[in-house]
């Protein structure tokens, strides 16, 4: 079976107006190999075919943060409130095998990326991958989001907080908004999205010190799948009550 990761330089360029360097392509390929090897010992991801891995794990990971590092992709609605900046501090909650966190750390050596997951084995995999890929700008922590967000070194310390495929949108918002500095953004990576989702999310984000700034629909370049990136602006401090005790956000969504 073909196991070489395609570089897709023209598609990166056409869709996100960005291209990886040779070194970044090499690191993407190393990550792909590490995932295939890791999958033999533990269940990391079912997305293992080369093109599918490129689209669903690499391209999709960068899509959500493209407005913050690609000048040609900057989105007017976000630009009013943010600026393209080096040295952003990012946190990725429920990162699993390192998505979206690892591709971001590769694409943005100036950003510092903290990946968090409650499963020890997945974090152990990420730590090995960080060492193999020599990523000096990435770290990985075993924790529940609800517990870590109460620790001073993490609470309201990040420019961007990201979450993909962890649960319902208002639960995700309660997990990640407490990590975001005032003036920063939370990004929810979603698939299908409807007006009723927006209404439900609004109720949650209002309580968490935030507002929905932008809902950006996109189709993925190879399989034409629907994606929505939801950008939440942090306008005031999250009340101490949030996140609620471990398990409560998921059992009783806001
Ligand atoms: N974000 C990755 C991706 O898109 O490929 C992984 C998604 S996986 C379906 C969901 C992950 O979230 C699991 O690895 C799980 O352990 C983690 N998770 C779920 N609830 C969590 C919580 N409250 N705190 C930390 N991690 C959590």
Boltz pocket constraint, residues with backbone or C-beta under 6 A from the ligand:
constraints:
  - pocket:
      binder: B
      contacts: [[A, 93], [A, 94], [A, 95], [A, 96], [A, 97], [A, 98], [A, 99], [A, 100], [A, 116], [A, 117], [A, 118], [A, 119], [A, 122], [A, 143], [A, 144], [A, 145], [A, 146], [A, 163], [A, 164], [A, 165], [A, 166], [A, 175]]
      max_distance: 6.0
